[in-house]
Amino acid sequence: MKNDKLFDAMLERQPKLRGALDMNAYRASLARELLTMRKRAGLTQTQLARRLGWKQPQISTIEKATGPIPEPWRIAAYAEACGVGAENAWTFTYDDAETRRVAM
């Protein structure tokens, strides 16, 4: 409990830290959803990369959430390659009113 109060106080003094933590959580959530999408399509990372004309390490980076948040066109291409229509895959914005929708 004491650590929670200390953490809350730190976030009050450094509001940008909260935003960074929120973006990291979003990146991790997005990575999990994309990984699930690929596995439901029955594809390996290598197979998906070939469909997209990408390299396998690019797929790995996206799915491990170790790089920047993928651009919307990459998410749409990934979804289409997994058999999920891009128009149904993701709706999101990067501001405080962030919304996400996954069609699975």
PyMOL commands that place a pseudoatom at each C-alpha (Angstrom):
pseudoatom trace, name=CA, resn=MET, resi=1, chain=A, elem=C, hetatm=0, pos=[0.000, 0.000, 0.000]
pseudoatom trace, name=CA, resn=LYS, resi=2, chain=A, elem=C, hetatm=0, pos=[2.841, 2.359, 0.851]
pseudoatom trace, name=CA, resn=ASN, resi=3, chain=A, elem=C, hetatm=0, pos=[4.423, 1.694, -2.553]
pseudoatom trace, name=CA, resn=ASP, resi=4, chain=A, elem=C, hetatm=0, pos=[1.133, 2.519, -4.298]
pseudoatom trace, name=CA, resn=LYS, resi=5, chain=A, elem=C, hetatm=0, pos=[1.007, 5.925, -2.615]
pseudoatom trace, name=CA, resn=LEU, resi=6, chain=A, elem=C, hetatm=0, pos=[4.624, 6.595, -3.520]
pseudoatom trace, name=CA, resn=PHE, resi=7, chain=A, elem=C, hetatm=0, pos=[3.975, 5.568, -7.135]
pseudoatom trace, name=CA, resn=ASP, resi=8, chain=A, elem=C, hetatm=0, pos=[0.855, 7.764, -7.323]
pseudoatom trace, name=CA, resn=ALA, resi=9, chain=A, elem=C, hetatm=0, pos=[2.799, 10.721, -5.940]
pseudoatom trace, name=CA, resn=MET, resi=10, chain=A, elem=C, hetatm=0, pos=[5.530, 10.164, -8.533]
pseudoatom trace, name=CA, resn=LEU, resi=11, chain=A, elem=C, hetatm=0, pos=[2.956, 10.110, -11.327]
pseudoatom trace, name=CA, resn=GLU, resi=12, chain=A, elem=C, hetatm=0, pos=[1.425, 13.359, -10.075]
pseudoatom trace, name=CA, resn=ARG, resi=13, chain=A, elem=C, hetatm=0, pos=[4.816, 15.065, -10.290]
pseudoatom trace, name=CA, resn=GLN, resi=14, chain=A, elem=C, hetatm=0, pos=[5.638, 13.546, -13.684]
pseudoatom trace, name=CA, resn=PRO, resi=15, chain=A, elem=C, hetatm=0, pos=[2.459, 13.341, -15.786]
pseudoatom trace, name=CA, resn=LYS, resi=16, chain=A, elem=C, hetatm=0, pos=[4.433, 12.374, -18.902]
pseudoatom trace, name=CA, resn=LEU, resi=17, chain=A, elem=C, hetatm=0, pos=[5.401, 9.163, -17.131]
pseudoatom trace, name=CA, resn=ARG, resi=18, chain=A, elem=C, hetatm=0, pos=[1.739, 8.132, -16.944]
pseudoatom trace, name=CA, resn=GLY, resi=19, chain=A, elem=C, hetatm=0, pos=[1.428, 8.669, -20.684]
pseudoatom trace, name=CA, resn=ALA, resi=20, chain=A, elem=C, hetatm=0, pos=[4.499, 6.543, -21.334]
pseudoatom trace, name=CA, resn=LEU, resi=21, chain=A, elem=C, hetatm=0, pos=[3.136, 3.763, -19.125]
pseudoatom trace, name=CA, resn=ASP, resi=22, chain=A, elem=C, hetatm=0, pos=[-0.221, 3.945, -20.917]
pseudoatom trace, name=CA, resn=MET, resi=23, chain=A, elem=C, hetatm=0, pos=[1.474, 3.690, -24.328]
pseudoatom trace, name=CA, resn=ASN, resi=24, chain=A, elem=C, hetatm=0, pos=[3.542, 0.714, -23.167]
pseudoatom trace, name=CA, resn=ALA, resi=25, chain=A, elem=C, hetatm=0, pos=[0.370, -1.008, -21.984]
pseudoatom trace, name=CA, resn=TYR, resi=26, chain=A, elem=C, hetatm=0, pos=[-1.287, -0.224, -25.322]
pseudoatom trace, name=CA, resn=ARG, resi=27, chain=A, elem=C, hetatm=0, pos=[1.738, -1.551, -27.254]
pseudoatom trace, name=CA, resn=ALA, resi=28, chain=A, elem=C, hetatm=0, pos=[1.676, -4.791, -25.245]
pseudoatom trace, name=CA, resn=SER, resi=29, chain=A, elem=C, hetatm=0, pos=[-2.083, -5.200, -25.710]
pseudoatom trace, name=CA, resn=LEU, resi=30, chain=A, elem=C, hetatm=0, pos=[-1.812, -4.615, -29.444]
pseudoatom trace, name=CA, resn=ALA, resi=31, chain=A, elem=C, hetatm=0, pos=[1.025, -7.145, -29.697]
pseudoatom trace, name=CA, resn=ARG, resi=32, chain=A, elem=C, hetatm=0, pos=[-1.030, -9.793, -27.883]
pseudoatom trace, name=CA, resn=GLU, resi=33, chain=A, elem=C, hetatm=0, pos=[-4.017, -9.224, -30.159]
pseudoatom trace, name=CA, resn=LEU, resi=34, chain=A, elem=C, hetatm=0, pos=[-1.906, -9.428, -33.317]
pseudoatom trace, name=CA, resn=LEU, resi=35, chain=A, elem=C, hetatm=0, pos=[-0.197, -12.604, -32.114]
pseudoatom trace, name=CA, resn=THR, resi=36, chain=A, elem=C, hetatm=0, pos=[-3.609, -14.143, -31.391]
pseudoatom trace, name=CA, resn=MET, resi=37, chain=A, elem=C, hetatm=0, pos=[-4.812, -13.098, -34.841]
pseudoatom trace, name=CA, resn=ARG, resi=38, chain=A, elem=C, hetatm=0, pos=[-1.833, -14.803, -36.515]
pseudoatom trace, name=CA, resn=LYS, resi=39, chain=A, elem=C, hetatm=0, pos=[-2.199, -17.987, -34.494]
pseudoatom trace, name=CA, resn=ARG, resi=40, chain=A, elem=C, hetatm=0, pos=[-5.929, -18.189, -35.257]
pseudoatom trace, name=CA, resn=ALA, resi=41, chain=A, elem=C, hetatm=0, pos=[-5.023, -17.934, -38.931]
pseudoatom trace, name=CA, resn=GLY, resi=42, chain=A, elem=C, hetatm=0, pos=[-2.699, -20.925, -38.449]
pseudoatom trace, name=CA, resn=LEU, resi=43, chain=A, elem=C, hetatm=0, pos=[0.352, -19.034, -39.688]
pseudoatom trace, name=CA, resn=THR, resi=44, chain=A, elem=C, hetatm=0, pos=[3.935, -19.027, -38.502]
pseudoatom trace, name=CA, resn=GLN, resi=45, chain=A, elem=C, hetatm=0, pos=[5.820, -15.751, -38.329]
pseudoatom trace, name=CA, resn=THR, resi=46, chain=A, elem=C, hetatm=0, pos=[7.770, -16.787, -41.421]
pseudoatom trace, name=CA, resn=GLN, resi=47, chain=A, elem=C, hetatm=0, pos=[4.613, -17.600, -43.389]
pseudoatom trace, name=CA, resn=LEU, resi=48, chain=A, elem=C, hetatm=0, pos=[3.013, -14.293, -42.427]
pseudoatom trace, name=CA, resn=ALA, resi=49, chain=A, elem=C, hetatm=0, pos=[6.169, -12.377, -43.315]
pseudoatom trace, name=CA, resn=ARG, resi=50, chain=A, elem=C, hetatm=0, pos=[6.210, -13.992, -46.762]
pseudoatom trace, name=CA, resn=ARG, resi=51, chain=A, elem=C, hetatm=0, pos=[2.574, -13.053, -47.361]
pseudoatom trace, name=CA, resn=LEU, resi=52, chain=A, elem=C, hetatm=0, pos=[3.391, -9.464, -46.461]
pseudoatom trace, name=CA, resn=GLY, resi=53, chain=A, elem=C, hetatm=0, pos=[6.734, -9.231, -48.221]
pseudoatom trace, name=CA, resn=TRP, resi=54, chain=A, elem=C, hetatm=0, pos=[8.355, -8.457, -44.859]
pseudoatom trace, name=CA, resn=LYS, resi=55, chain=A, elem=C, hetatm=0, pos=[11.106, -10.203, -42.950]
pseudoatom trace, name=CA, resn=GLN, resi=56, chain=A, elem=C, hetatm=0, pos=[10.336, -12.571, -40.067]
pseudoatom trace, name=CA, resn=PRO, resi=57, chain=A, elem=C, hetatm=0, pos=[12.156, -10.375, -37.497]
pseudoatom trace, name=CA, resn=GLN, resi=58, chain=A, elem=C, hetatm=0, pos=[9.702, -7.558, -38.276]
pseudoatom trace, name=CA, resn=ILE, resi=59, chain=A, elem=C, hetatm=0, pos=[6.808, -9.822, -37.275]
pseudoatom trace, name=CA, resn=SER, resi=60, chain=A, elem=C, hetatm=0, pos=[8.676, -10.861, -34.131]
pseudoatom trace, name=CA, resn=THR, resi=61, chain=A, elem=C, hetatm=0, pos=[9.352, -7.239, -33.151]
pseudoatom trace, name=CA, resn=ILE, resi=62, chain=A, elem=C, hetatm=0, pos=[5.678, -6.348, -33.537]
pseudoatom trace, name=CA, resn=GLU, resi=63, chain=A, elem=C, hetatm=0, pos=[4.487, -9.387, -31.594]
pseudoatom trace, name=CA, resn=LYS, resi=64, chain=A, elem=C, hetatm=0, pos=[7.005, -8.898, -28.776]
pseudoatom trace, name=CA, resn=ALA, resi=65, chain=A, elem=C, hetatm=0, pos=[6.134, -5.189, -28.483]
pseudoatom trace, name=CA, resn=THR, resi=66, chain=A, elem=C, hetatm=0, pos=[9.814, -4.316, -28.521]
pseudoatom trace, name=CA, resn=GLY, resi=67, chain=A, elem=C, hetatm=0, pos=[9.670, -1.651, -31.199]
pseudoatom trace, name=CA, resn=PRO, resi=68, chain=A, elem=C, hetatm=0, pos=[7.493, 1.385, -31.777]
pseudoatom trace, name=CA, resn=ILE, resi=69, chain=A, elem=C, hetatm=0, pos=[3.745, 0.997, -32.115]
pseudoatom trace, name=CA, resn=PRO, resi=70, chain=A, elem=C, hetatm=0, pos=[3.161, -0.181, -35.699]
pseudoatom trace, name=CA, resn=GLU, resi=71, chain=A, elem=C, hetatm=0, pos=[1.741, 2.307, -38.151]
pseudoatom trace, name=CA, resn=PRO, resi=72, chain=A, elem=C, hetatm=0, pos=[-1.958, 1.881, -38.967]
pseudoatom trace, name=CA, resn=TRP, resi=73, chain=A, elem=C, hetatm=0, pos=[-1.168, 0.627, -42.489]
pseudoatom trace, name=CA, resn=ARG, resi=74, chain=A, elem=C, hetatm=0, pos=[1.028, -2.125, -41.008]
pseudoatom trace, name=CA, resn=ILE, resi=75, chain=A, elem=C, hetatm=0, pos=[-1.737, -3.228, -38.649]
pseudoatom trace, name=CA, resn=ALA, resi=76, chain=A, elem=C, hetatm=0, pos=[-4.215, -3.263, -41.537]
pseudoatom trace, name=CA, resn=ALA, resi=77, chain=A, elem=C, hetatm=0, pos=[-1.840, -5.259, -43.775]
pseudoatom trace, name=CA, resn=TYR, resi=78, chain=A, elem=C, hetatm=0, pos=[-1.130, -7.709, -40.932]
pseudoatom trace, name=CA, resn=ALA, resi=79, chain=A, elem=C, hetatm=0, pos=[-4.869, -8.212, -40.354]
pseudoatom trace, name=CA, resn=GLU, resi=80, chain=A, elem=C, hetatm=0, pos=[-5.598, -8.753, -44.040]
pseudoatom trace, name=CA, resn=ALA, resi=81, chain=A, elem=C, hetatm=0, pos=[-2.754, -11.272, -44.331]
pseudoatom trace, name=CA, resn=CYS, resi=82, chain=A, elem=C, hetatm=0, pos=[-4.314, -13.151, -41.394]
pseudoatom trace, name=CA, resn=GLY, resi=83, chain=A, elem=C, hetatm=0, pos=[-7.685, -13.216, -43.132]
pseudoatom trace, name=CA, resn=VAL, resi=84, chain=A, elem=C, hetatm=0, pos=[-9.268, -10.474, -41.036]
pseudoatom trace, name=CA, resn=GLY, resi=85, chain=A, elem=C, hetatm=0, pos=[-10.524, -7.639, -43.207]
pseudoatom trace, name=CA, resn=ALA, resi=86, chain=A, elem=C, hetatm=0, pos=[-8.619, -4.452, -42.433]
pseudoatom trace, name=CA, resn=GLU, resi=87, chain=A, elem=C, hetatm=0, pos=[-11.870, -2.513, -42.127]
pseudoatom trace, name=CA, resn=ASN, resi=88, chain=A, elem=C, hetatm=0, pos=[-12.886, -4.848, -39.300]
pseudoatom trace, name=CA, resn=ALA, resi=89, chain=A, elem=C, hetatm=0, pos=[-9.513, -5.225, -37.635]
pseudoatom trace, name=CA, resn=TRP, resi=90, chain=A, elem=C, hetatm=0, pos=[-8.697, -2.059, -35.730]
pseudoatom trace, name=CA, resn=THR, resi=91, chain=A, elem=C, hetatm=0, pos=[-10.136, 1.308, -35.002]
pseudoatom trace, name=CA, resn=PHE, resi=92, chain=A, elem=C, hetatm=0, pos=[-7.954, 3.430, -32.809]
pseudoatom trace, name=CA, resn=THR, resi=93, chain=A, elem=C, hetatm=0, pos=[-6.466, 6.823, -32.142]
pseudoatom trace, name=CA, resn=TYR, resi=94, chain=A, elem=C, hetatm=0, pos=[-3.345, 7.755, -30.217]
pseudoatom trace, name=CA, resn=ASP, resi=95, chain=A, elem=C, hetatm=0, pos=[-4.825, 10.507, -28.065]
pseudoatom trace, name=CA, resn=ASP, resi=96, chain=A, elem=C, hetatm=0, pos=[-6.358, 10.406, -24.588]
pseudoatom trace, name=CA, resn=ALA, resi=97, chain=A, elem=C, hetatm=0, pos=[-9.711, 9.361, -26.058]
pseudoatom trace, name=CA, resn=GLU, resi=98, chain=A, elem=C, hetatm=0, pos=[-8.079, 6.231, -27.434]
pseudoatom trace, name=CA, resn=THR, resi=99, chain=A, elem=C, hetatm=0, pos=[-10.475, 3.599, -28.664]
pseudoatom trace, name=CA, resn=ARG, resi=100, chain=A, elem=C, hetatm=0, pos=[-9.730, 0.128, -29.926]
pseudoatom trace, name=CA, resn=ARG, resi=101, chain=A, elem=C, hetatm=0, pos=[-11.845, -2.518, -31.570]
pseudoatom trace, name=CA, resn=VAL, resi=102, chain=A, elem=C, hetatm=0, pos=[-10.732, -5.944, -32.625]
pseudoatom trace, name=CA, resn=ALA, resi=103, chain=A, elem=C, hetatm=0, pos=[-12.810, -8.148, -34.888]
pseudoatom trace, name=CA, resn=MET, resi=104, chain=A, elem=C, hetatm=0, pos=[-12.092, -11.730, -33.962]
for i in range(1, 104): cmd.bond("trace and resi %d" % i, "trace and resi %d" % (i + 1))
show_as sticks, trace
zoom trace
